[in-house]
Amino acid sequence: GIHRQVLFASLGCFVGYHLVKRTEYMHAKVDRELFEYIRHHPMDFQPATEKKRIGQLLEDFHPIR
């Protein structure tokens, strides 16, 4: 009956809430580790001296026909 639907809906909300919280925690942990690595190794992450234009990054288009 309706009591089972309410029970499963509330159970789904509870489980979903905790899964989202765990996922956010895991992503925050990875971000924290990456930012710490970047902070300790700044020479590996130097900005490029000159910016490339989009035309320099893409290959020329040659149609097949």
mmCIF file of the N, C-alpha and C atoms, coordinates in Angstrom:
data_MODEL
# 
_entry.id   MODEL 
# 
loop_
_atom_site.group_PDB 
_atom_site.id 
_atom_site.type_symbol 
_atom_site.label_atom_id 
_atom_site.label_alt_id 
_atom_site.label_comp_id 
_atom_site.label_asym_id 
_atom_site.label_entity_id 
_atom_site.label_seq_id 
_atom_site.pdbx_PDB_ins_code 
_atom_site.Cartn_x 
_atom_site.Cartn_y 
_atom_site.Cartn_z 
_atom_site.occupancy 
_atom_site.B_iso_or_equiv 
_atom_site.pdbx_formal_charge 
_atom_site.auth_seq_id 
_atom_site.auth_comp_id 
_atom_site.auth_asym_id 
_atom_site.auth_atom_id 
_atom_site.pdbx_PDB_model_num 
ATOM 1   N N  . GLY A 1 1  ? 0.810  -1.175 0.000   1.00 0.00 ? 1  GLY A N  1 
ATOM 2   C CA . GLY A 1 1  ? 0.000  0.000  0.000   1.00 0.00 ? 1  GLY A CA 1 
ATOM 3   C C  . GLY A 1 1  ? 0.867  1.257  0.000   1.00 0.00 ? 1  GLY A C  1 
ATOM 4   N N  . ILE A 1 2  ? 0.218  2.310  0.398   1.00 0.00 ? 2  ILE A N  1 
ATOM 5   C CA . ILE A 1 2  ? 0.848  3.625  0.372   1.00 0.00 ? 2  ILE A CA 1 
ATOM 6   C C  . ILE A 1 2  ? 1.967  3.731  1.402   1.00 0.00 ? 2  ILE A C  1 
ATOM 7   N N  . HIS A 1 3  ? 1.852  2.981  2.505   1.00 0.00 ? 3  HIS A N  1 
ATOM 8   C CA . HIS A 1 3  ? 2.901  3.060  3.530   1.00 0.00 ? 3  HIS A CA 1 
ATOM 9   C C  . HIS A 1 3  ? 4.236  2.520  3.018   1.00 0.00 ? 3  HIS A C  1 
ATOM 10  N N  . ARG A 1 4  ? 4.197  1.537  2.139   1.00 0.00 ? 4  ARG A N  1 
ATOM 11  C CA . ARG A 1 4  ? 5.435  1.017  1.555   1.00 0.00 ? 4  ARG A CA 1 
ATOM 12  C C  . ARG A 1 4  ? 6.065  2.043  0.607   1.00 0.00 ? 4  ARG A C  1 
ATOM 13  N N  . GLN A 1 5  ? 5.249  2.731  -0.158  1.00 0.00 ? 5  GLN A N  1 
ATOM 14  C CA . GLN A 1 5  ? 5.765  3.751  -1.059  1.00 0.00 ? 5  GLN A CA 1 
ATOM 15  C C  . GLN A 1 5  ? 6.431  4.883  -0.288  1.00 0.00 ? 5  GLN A C  1 
ATOM 16  N N  . VAL A 1 6  ? 5.816  5.294  0.802   1.00 0.00 ? 6  VAL A N  1 
ATOM 17  C CA . VAL A 1 6  ? 6.394  6.349  1.635   1.00 0.00 ? 6  VAL A CA 1 
ATOM 18  C C  . VAL A 1 6  ? 7.691  5.850  2.260   1.00 0.00 ? 6  VAL A C  1 
ATOM 19  N N  . LEU A 1 7  ? 7.701  4.605  2.741   1.00 0.00 ? 7  LEU A N  1 
ATOM 20  C CA . LEU A 1 7  ? 8.894  4.036  3.346   1.00 0.00 ? 7  LEU A CA 1 
ATOM 21  C C  . LEU A 1 7  ? 10.036 3.962  2.336   1.00 0.00 ? 7  LEU A C  1 
ATOM 22  N N  . PHE A 1 8  ? 9.773  3.443  1.139   1.00 0.00 ? 8  PHE A N  1 
ATOM 23  C CA . PHE A 1 8  ? 10.828 3.321  0.132   1.00 0.00 ? 8  PHE A CA 1 
ATOM 24  C C  . PHE A 1 8  ? 11.286 4.683  -0.388  1.00 0.00 ? 8  PHE A C  1 
ATOM 25  N N  . ALA A 1 9  ? 10.376 5.641  -0.494  1.00 0.00 ? 9  ALA A N  1 
ATOM 26  C CA . ALA A 1 9  ? 10.767 6.986  -0.927  1.00 0.00 ? 9  ALA A CA 1 
ATOM 27  C C  . ALA A 1 9  ? 11.675 7.633  0.107   1.00 0.00 ? 9  ALA A C  1 
ATOM 28  N N  . SER A 1 10 ? 11.323 7.514  1.384   1.00 0.00 ? 10 SER A N  1 
ATOM 29  C CA . SER A 1 10 ? 12.169 8.104  2.426   1.00 0.00 ? 10 SER A CA 1 
ATOM 30  C C  . SER A 1 10 ? 13.497 7.356  2.520   1.00 0.00 ? 10 SER A C  1 
ATOM 31  N N  . LEU A 1 11 ? 13.495 6.054  2.346   1.00 0.00 ? 11 LEU A N  1 
ATOM 32  C CA . LEU A 1 11 ? 14.724 5.279  2.346   1.00 0.00 ? 11 LEU A CA 1 
ATOM 33  C C  . LEU A 1 11 ? 15.613 5.675  1.171   1.00 0.00 ? 11 LEU A C  1 
ATOM 34  N N  . GLY A 1 12 ? 15.016 5.872  -0.008  1.00 0.00 ? 12 GLY A N  1 
ATOM 35  C CA . GLY A 1 12 ? 15.763 6.296  -1.175  1.00 0.00 ? 12 GLY A CA 1 
ATOM 36  C C  . GLY A 1 12 ? 16.376 7.679  -0.986  1.00 0.00 ? 12 GLY A C  1 
ATOM 37  N N  . CYS A 1 13 ? 15.633 8.584  -0.377  1.00 0.00 ? 13 CYS A N  1 
ATOM 38  C CA . CYS A 1 13 ? 16.170 9.927  -0.107  1.00 0.00 ? 13 CYS A CA 1 
ATOM 39  C C  . CYS A 1 13 ? 17.335 9.843  0.871   1.00 0.00 ? 13 CYS A C  1 
ATOM 40  N N  . PHE A 1 14 ? 17.197 9.023  1.898   1.00 0.00 ? 14 PHE A N  1 
ATOM 41  C CA . PHE A 1 14 ? 18.253 8.878  2.897   1.00 0.00 ? 14 PHE A CA 1 
ATOM 42  C C  . PHE A 1 14 ? 19.523 8.304  2.275   1.00 0.00 ? 14 PHE A C  1 
ATOM 43  N N  . VAL A 1 15 ? 19.393 7.235  1.519   1.00 0.00 ? 15 VAL A N  1 
ATOM 44  C CA . VAL A 1 15 ? 20.549 6.599  0.888   1.00 0.00 ? 15 VAL A CA 1 
ATOM 45  C C  . VAL A 1 15 ? 21.158 7.532  -0.158  1.00 0.00 ? 15 VAL A C  1 
ATOM 46  N N  . GLY A 1 16 ? 20.321 8.185  -0.948  1.00 0.00 ? 16 GLY A N  1 
ATOM 47  C CA . GLY A 1 16 ? 20.817 9.105  -1.962  1.00 0.00 ? 16 GLY A CA 1 
ATOM 48  C C  . GLY A 1 16 ? 21.575 10.269 -1.348  1.00 0.00 ? 16 GLY A C  1 
ATOM 49  N N  . TYR A 1 17 ? 21.067 10.800 -0.246  1.00 0.00 ? 17 TYR A N  1 
ATOM 50  C CA . TYR A 1 17 ? 21.739 11.910 0.435   1.00 0.00 ? 17 TYR A CA 1 
ATOM 51  C C  . TYR A 1 17 ? 23.139 11.501 0.873   1.00 0.00 ? 17 TYR A C  1 
ATOM 52  N N  . HIS A 1 18 ? 23.261 10.334 1.466   1.00 0.00 ? 18 HIS A N  1 
ATOM 53  C CA . HIS A 1 18 ? 24.567 9.885  1.950   1.00 0.00 ? 18 HIS A CA 1 
ATOM 54  C C  . HIS A 1 18 ? 25.508 9.514  0.806   1.00 0.00 ? 18 HIS A C  1 
ATOM 55  N N  . LEU A 1 19 ? 24.984 9.000  -0.289  1.00 0.00 ? 19 LEU A N  1 
ATOM 56  C CA . LEU A 1 19 ? 25.835 8.717  -1.447  1.00 0.00 ? 19 LEU A CA 1 
ATOM 57  C C  . LEU A 1 19 ? 26.369 10.007 -2.056  1.00 0.00 ? 19 LEU A C  1 
ATOM 58  N N  . VAL A 1 20 ? 25.548 11.037 -2.131  1.00 0.00 ? 20 VAL A N  1 
ATOM 59  C CA . VAL A 1 20 ? 25.996 12.324 -2.662  1.00 0.00 ? 20 VAL A CA 1 
ATOM 60  C C  . VAL A 1 20 ? 27.052 12.926 -1.746  1.00 0.00 ? 20 VAL A C  1 
ATOM 61  N N  . LYS A 1 21 ? 26.829 12.843 -0.440  1.00 0.00 ? 21 LYS A N  1 
ATOM 62  C CA . LYS A 1 21 ? 27.815 13.383 0.509   1.00 0.00 ? 21 LYS A CA 1 
ATOM 63  C C  . LYS A 1 21 ? 29.144 12.649 0.391   1.00 0.00 ? 21 LYS A C  1 
ATOM 64  N N  . ARG A 1 22 ? 29.121 11.340 0.223   1.00 0.00 ? 22 ARG A N  1 
ATOM 65  C CA . ARG A 1 22 ? 30.351 10.559 0.086   1.00 0.00 ? 22 ARG A CA 1 
ATOM 66  C C  . ARG A 1 22 ? 31.072 10.912 -1.213  1.00 0.00 ? 22 ARG A C  1 
ATOM 67  N N  . THR A 1 23 ? 30.322 11.064 -2.289  1.00 0.00 ? 23 THR A N  1 
ATOM 68  C CA . THR A 1 23 ? 30.919 11.427 -3.570  1.00 0.00 ? 23 THR A CA 1 
ATOM 69  C C  . THR A 1 23 ? 31.576 12.800 -3.492  1.00 0.00 ? 23 THR A C  1 
ATOM 70  N N  . GLU A 1 24 ? 30.895 13.775 -2.877  1.00 0.00 ? 24 GLU A N  1 
ATOM 71  C CA . GLU A 1 24 ? 31.470 15.103 -2.724  1.00 0.00 ? 24 GLU A CA 1 
ATOM 72  C C  . GLU A 1 24 ? 32.727 15.060 -1.863  1.00 0.00 ? 24 GLU A C  1 
ATOM 73  N N  . TYR A 1 25 ? 32.730 14.233 -0.825  1.00 0.00 ? 25 TYR A N  1 
ATOM 74  C CA . TYR A 1 25 ? 33.904 14.102 0.032   1.00 0.00 ? 25 TYR A CA 1 
ATOM 75  C C  . TYR A 1 25 ? 35.079 13.525 -0.752  1.00 0.00 ? 25 TYR A C  1 
ATOM 76  N N  . MET A 1 26 ? 34.824 12.498 -1.544  1.00 0.00 ? 26 MET A N  1 
ATOM 77  C CA . MET A 1 26 ? 35.906 11.880 -2.311  1.00 0.00 ? 26 MET A CA 1 
ATOM 78  C C  . MET A 1 26 ? 36.481 12.853 -3.338  1.00 0.00 ? 26 MET A C  1 
ATOM 79  N N  . HIS A 1 27 ? 35.623 13.629 -4.014  1.00 0.00 ? 27 HIS A N  1 
ATOM 80  C CA . HIS A 1 27 ? 36.115 14.606 -4.982  1.00 0.00 ? 27 HIS A CA 1 
ATOM 81  C C  . HIS A 1 27 ? 36.894 15.721 -4.290  1.00 0.00 ? 27 HIS A C  1 
ATOM 82  N N  . ALA A 1 28 ? 36.426 16.161 -3.118  1.00 0.00 ? 28 ALA A N  1 
ATOM 83  C CA . ALA A 1 28 ? 37.146 17.194 -2.376  1.00 0.00 ? 28 ALA A CA 1 
ATOM 84  C C  . ALA A 1 28 ? 38.508 16.682 -1.923  1.00 0.00 ? 28 ALA A C  1 
ATOM 85  N N  . LYS A 1 29 ? 38.579 15.421 -1.547  1.00 0.00 ? 29 LYS A N  1 
ATOM 86  C CA . LYS A 1 29 ? 39.848 14.835 -1.119  1.00 0.00 ? 29 LYS A CA 1 
ATOM 87  C C  . LYS A 1 29 ? 40.851 14.794 -2.274  1.00 0.00 ? 29 LYS A C  1 
ATOM 88  N N  . VAL A 1 30 ? 40.392 14.394 -3.447  1.00 0.00 ? 30 VAL A N  1 
ATOM 89  C CA . VAL A 1 30 ? 41.266 14.356 -4.622  1.00 0.00 ? 30 VAL A CA 1 
ATOM 90  C C  . VAL A 1 30 ? 41.713 15.770 -4.987  1.00 0.00 ? 30 VAL A C  1 
ATOM 91  N N  . ASP A 1 31 ? 40.788 16.734 -4.956  1.00 0.00 ? 31 ASP A N  1 
ATOM 92  C CA . ASP A 1 31 ? 41.145 18.122 -5.259  1.00 0.00 ? 31 ASP A CA 1 
ATOM 93  C C  . ASP A 1 31 ? 42.188 18.641 -4.293  1.00 0.00 ? 31 ASP A C  1 
ATOM 94  N N  . ARG A 1 32 ? 42.007 18.347 -3.004  1.00 0.00 ? 32 ARG A N  1 
ATOM 95  C CA . ARG A 1 32 ? 42.955 18.802 -1.995  1.00 0.00 ? 32 ARG A CA 1 
ATOM 96  C C  . ARG A 1 32 ? 44.338 18.210 -2.242  1.00 0.00 ? 32 ARG A C  1 
ATOM 97  N N  . GLU A 1 33 ? 44.417 16.935 -2.591  1.00 0.00 ? 33 GLU A N  1 
ATOM 98  C CA . GLU A 1 33 ? 45.707 16.304 -2.875  1.00 0.00 ? 33 GLU A CA 1 
ATOM 99  C C  . GLU A 1 33 ? 46.360 16.895 -4.121  1.00 0.00 ? 33 GLU A C  1 
ATOM 100 N N  . LEU A 1 34 ? 45.560 17.158 -5.157  1.00 0.00 ? 34 LEU A N  1 
ATOM 101 C CA . LEU A 1 34 ? 46.125 17.729 -6.381  1.00 0.00 ? 34 LEU A CA 1 
ATOM 102 C C  . LEU A 1 34 ? 46.627 19.151 -6.152  1.00 0.00 ? 34 LEU A C  1 
ATOM 103 N N  . PHE A 1 35 ? 45.860 19.962 -5.435  1.00 0.00 ? 35 PHE A N  1 
ATOM 104 C CA . PHE A 1 35 ? 46.299 21.331 -5.162  1.00 0.00 ? 35 PHE A CA 1 
ATOM 105 C C  . PHE A 1 35 ? 47.541 21.347 -4.283  1.00 0.00 ? 35 PHE A C  1 
ATOM 106 N N  . GLU A 1 36 ? 47.640 20.400 -3.370  1.00 0.00 ? 36 GLU A N  1 
ATOM 107 C CA . GLU A 1 36 ? 48.839 20.303 -2.533  1.00 0.00 ? 36 GLU A CA 1 
ATOM 108 C C  . GLU A 1 36 ? 50.047 19.919 -3.383  1.00 0.00 ? 36 GLU A C  1 
ATOM 109 N N  . TYR A 1 37 ? 49.866 19.014 -4.324  1.00 0.00 ? 37 TYR A N  1 
ATOM 110 C CA . TYR A 1 37 ? 50.952 18.635 -5.224  1.00 0.00 ? 37 TYR A CA 1 
ATOM 111 C C  . TYR A 1 37 ? 51.383 19.832 -6.072  1.00 0.00 ? 37 TYR A C  1 
ATOM 112 N N  . ILE A 1 38 ? 50.408 20.565 -6.592  1.00 0.00 ? 38 ILE A N  1 
ATOM 113 C CA . ILE A 1 38 ? 50.727 21.739 -7.401  1.00 0.00 ? 38 ILE A CA 1 
ATOM 114 C C  . ILE A 1 38 ? 51.468 22.775 -6.563  1.00 0.00 ? 38 ILE A C  1 
ATOM 115 N N  . ARG A 1 39 ? 51.081 22.938 -5.315  1.00 0.00 ? 39 ARG A N  1 
ATOM 116 C CA . ARG A 1 39 ? 51.741 23.912 -4.446  1.00 0.00 ? 39 ARG A CA 1 
ATOM 117 C C  . ARG A 1 39 ? 53.185 23.510 -4.170  1.00 0.00 ? 39 ARG A C  1 
ATOM 118 N N  . HIS A 1 40 ? 53.471 22.218 -4.048  1.00 0.00 ? 40 HIS A N  1 
ATOM 119 C CA . HIS A 1 40 ? 54.824 21.750 -3.760  1.00 0.00 ? 40 HIS A CA 1 
ATOM 120 C C  . HIS A 1 40 ? 55.698 21.626 -5.009  1.00 0.00 ? 40 HIS A C  1 
ATOM 121 N N  . HIS A 1 41 ? 55.099 21.569 -6.191  1.00 0.00 ? 41 HIS A N  1 
ATOM 122 C CA . HIS A 1 41 ? 55.851 21.427 -7.438  1.00 0.00 ? 41 HIS A CA 1 
ATOM 123 C C  . HIS A 1 41 ? 55.437 22.516 -8.435  1.00 0.00 ? 41 HIS A C  1 
ATOM 124 N N  . PRO A 1 42 ? 55.718 23.772 -8.148  1.00 0.00 ? 42 PRO A N  1 
ATOM 125 C CA . PRO A 1 42 ? 55.260 24.842 -9.047  1.00 0.00 ? 42 PRO A CA 1 
ATOM 126 C C  . PRO A 1 42 ? 55.971 24.852 -10.393 1.00 0.00 ? 42 PRO A C  1 
ATOM 127 N N  . MET A 1 43 ? 57.170 24.287 -10.473 1.00 0.00 ? 43 MET A N  1 
ATOM 128 C CA . MET A 1 43 ? 57.896 24.308 -11.745 1.00 0.00 ? 43 MET A CA 1 
ATOM 129 C C  . MET A 1 43 ? 57.230 23.410 -12.799 1.00 0.00 ? 43 MET A C  1 
ATOM 130 N N  . ASP A 1 44 ? 56.492 22.415 -12.377 1.00 0.00 ? 44 ASP A N  1 
ATOM 131 C CA . ASP A 1 44 ? 55.807 21.533 -13.327 1.00 0.00 ? 44 ASP A CA 1 
ATOM 132 C C  . ASP A 1 44 ? 54.570 22.184 -13.940 1.00 0.00 ? 44 ASP A C  1 
ATOM 133 N N  . PHE A 1 45 ? 54.112 23.291 -13.375 1.00 0.00 ? 45 PHE A N  1 
ATOM 134 C CA . PHE A 1 45 ? 52.853 23.893 -13.797 1.00 0.00 ? 45 PHE A CA 1 
ATOM 135 C C  . PHE A 1 45 ? 53.028 25.361 -14.156 1.00 0.00 ? 45 PHE A C  1 
ATOM 136 N N  . GLN A 1 46 ? 54.097 25.679 -14.864 1.00 0.00 ? 46 GLN A N  1 
ATOM 137 C CA . GLN A 1 46 ? 54.337 27.050 -15.308 1.00 0.00 ? 46 GLN A CA 1 
ATOM 138 C C  . GLN A 1 46 ? 53.430 27.363 -16.497 1.00 0.00 ? 46 GLN A C  1 
ATOM 139 N N  . PRO A 1 47 ? 52.902 28.574 -16.555 1.00 0.00 ? 47 PRO A N  1 
ATOM 140 C CA . PRO A 1 47 ? 52.071 28.926 -17.721 1.00 0.00 ? 47 PRO A CA 1 
ATOM 141 C C  . PRO A 1 47 ? 52.932 29.038 -18.979 1.00 0.00 ? 47 PRO A C  1 
ATOM 142 N N  . ALA A 1 48 ? 52.323 28.801 -20.095 1.00 0.00 ? 48 ALA A N  1 
ATOM 143 C CA . ALA A 1 48 ? 53.034 28.892 -21.379 1.00 0.00 ? 48 ALA A CA 1 
ATOM 144 C C  . ALA A 1 48 ? 53.466 30.337 -21.612 1.00 0.00 ? 48 ALA A C  1 
ATOM 145 N N  . THR A 1 49 ? 54.612 30.500 -22.256 1.00 0.00 ? 49 THR A N  1 
ATOM 146 C CA . THR A 1 49 ? 55.127 31.850 -22.456 1.00 0.00 ? 49 THR A CA 1 
ATOM 147 C C  . THR A 1 49 ? 54.269 32.631 -23.449 1.00 0.00 ? 49 THR A C  1 
ATOM 148 N N  . GLU A 1 50 ? 53.811 32.006 -24.509 1.00 0.00 ? 50 GLU A N  1 
ATOM 149 C CA . GLU A 1 50 ? 52.942 32.700 -25.441 1.00 0.00 ? 50 GLU A CA 1 
ATOM 150 C C  . GLU A 1 50 ? 51.706 31.843 -25.689 1.00 0.00 ? 50 GLU A C  1 
ATOM 151 N N  . LYS A 1 51 ? 50.583 32.495 -25.823 1.00 0.00 ? 51 LYS A N  1 
ATOM 152 C CA . LYS A 1 51 ? 49.339 31.769 -26.042 1.00 0.00 ? 51 LYS A CA 1 
ATOM 153 C C  . LYS A 1 51 ? 49.216 31.391 -27.512 1.00 0.00 ? 51 LYS A C  1 
ATOM 154 N N  . LYS A 1 52 ? 48.715 30.180 -27.752 1.00 0.00 ? 52 LYS A N  1 
ATOM 155 C CA . LYS A 1 52 ? 48.488 29.731 -29.118 1.00 0.00 ? 52 LYS A CA 1 
ATOM 156 C C  . LYS A 1 52 ? 47.063 30.085 -29.514 1.00 0.00 ? 52 LYS A C  1 
ATOM 157 N N  . ARG A 1 53 ? 46.902 30.418 -30.761 1.00 0.00 ? 53 ARG A N  1 
ATOM 158 C CA . ARG A 1 53 ? 45.573 30.709 -31.279 1.00 0.00 ? 53 ARG A CA 1 
ATOM 159 C C  . ARG A 1 53 ? 44.900 29.388 -31.647 1.00 0.00 ? 53 ARG A C  1 
ATOM 160 N N  . ILE A 1 54 ? 43.587 29.411 -31.740 1.00 0.00 ? 54 ILE A N  1 
ATOM 161 C CA . ILE A 1 54 ? 42.835 28.188 -32.018 1.00 0.00 ? 54 ILE A CA 1 
ATOM 162 C C  . ILE A 1 54 ? 43.210 27.610 -33.380 1.00 0.00 ? 54 ILE A C  1 
ATOM 163 N N  . GLY A 1 55 ? 43.567 28.444 -34.344 1.00 0.00 ? 55 GLY A N  1 
ATOM 164 C CA . GLY A 1 55 ? 43.968 27.966 -35.663 1.00 0.00 ? 55 GLY A CA 1 
ATOM 165 C C  . GLY A 1 55 ? 45.276 27.195 -35.620 1.00 0.00 ? 55 GLY A C  1 
ATOM 166 N N  . GLN A 1 56 ? 46.131 27.494 -34.653 1.00 0.00 ? 56 GLN A N  1 
ATOM 167 C CA . GLN A 1 56 ? 47.396 26.773 -34.522 1.00 0.00 ? 56 GLN A CA 1 
ATOM 168 C C  . GLN A 1 56 ? 47.198 25.414 -33.863 1.00 0.00 ? 56 GLN A C  1 
ATOM 169 N N  . LEU A 1 57 ? 46.125 25.268 -33.099 1.00 0.00 ? 57 LEU A N  1 
ATOM 170 C CA . LEU A 1 57 ? 45.883 24.013 -32.394 1.00 0.00 ? 57 LEU A CA 1 
ATOM 171 C C  . LEU A 1 57 ? 45.166 22.981 -33.255 1.00 0.00 ? 57 LEU A C  1 
ATOM 172 N N  . LEU A 1 58 ? 44.299 23.448 -34.157 1.00 0.00 ? 58 LEU A N  1 
ATOM 173 C CA . LEU A 1 58 ? 43.500 22.541 -34.974 1.00 0.00 ? 58 LEU A CA 1 
ATOM 174 C C  . LEU A 1 58 ? 44.226 22.211 -36.268 1.00 0.00 ? 58 LEU A C  1 
ATOM 175 N N  . GLU A 1 59 ? 43.965 21.010 -36.783 1.00 0.00 ? 59 GLU A N  1 
ATOM 176 C CA . GLU A 1 59 ? 44.528 20.618 -38.067 1.00 0.00 ? 59 GLU A CA 1 
ATOM 177 C C  . GLU A 1 59 ? 43.698 21.225 -39.189 1.00 0.00 ? 59 GLU A C  1 
ATOM 178 N N  . ASP A 1 60 ? 44.300 21.359 -40.351 1.00 0.00 ? 60 ASP A N  1 
ATOM 179 C CA . ASP A 1 60 ? 43.569 21.867 -41.504 1.00 0.00 ? 60 ASP A CA 1 
ATOM 180 C C  . ASP A 1 60 ? 42.508 20.871 -41.922 1.00 0.00 ? 60 ASP A C  1 
ATOM 181 N N  . PHE A 1 61 ? 41.363 21.385 -42.366 1.00 0.00 ? 61 PHE A N  1 
ATOM 182 C CA . PHE A 1 61 ? 40.247 20.549 -42.788 1.00 0.00 ? 61 PHE A CA 1 
ATOM 183 C C  . PHE A 1 61 ? 40.370 20.267 -44.272 1.00 0.00 ? 61 PHE A C  1 
ATOM 184 N N  . HIS A 1 62 ? 40.374 18.982 -44.625 1.00 0.00 ? 62 HIS A N  1 
ATOM 185 C CA . HIS A 1 62 ? 40.408 18.549 -46.017 1.00 0.00 ? 62 HIS A CA 1 
ATOM 186 C C  . HIS A 1 62 ? 39.212 17.640 -46.251 1.00 0.00 ? 62 HIS A C  1 
ATOM 187 N N  . PRO A 1 63 ? 38.217 18.078 -47.004 1.00 0.00 ? 63 PRO A N  1 
ATOM 188 C CA . PRO A 1 63 ? 37.046 17.248 -47.226 1.00 0.00 ? 63 PRO A CA 1 
ATOM 189 C C  . PRO A 1 63 ? 37.396 15.993 -48.027 1.00 0.00 ? 63 PRO A C  1 
ATOM 190 N N  . ILE A 1 64 ? 36.689 14.919 -47.783 1.00 0.00 ? 64 ILE A N  1 
ATOM 191 C CA . ILE A 1 64 ? 36.965 13.633 -48.423 1.00 0.00 ? 64 ILE A CA 1 
ATOM 192 C C  . ILE A 1 64 ? 36.501 13.640 -49.869 1.00 0.00 ? 64 ILE A C  1 
ATOM 193 N N  . ARG A 1 65 ? 35.430 14.309 -50.179 1.00 0.00 ? 65 ARG A N  1 
ATOM 194 C CA . ARG A 1 65 ? 34.887 14.295 -51.543 1.00 0.00 ? 65 ARG A CA 1 
ATOM 195 C C  . ARG A 1 65 ? 35.653 15.171 -52.461 1.00 0.00 ? 65 ARG A C  1 
# 
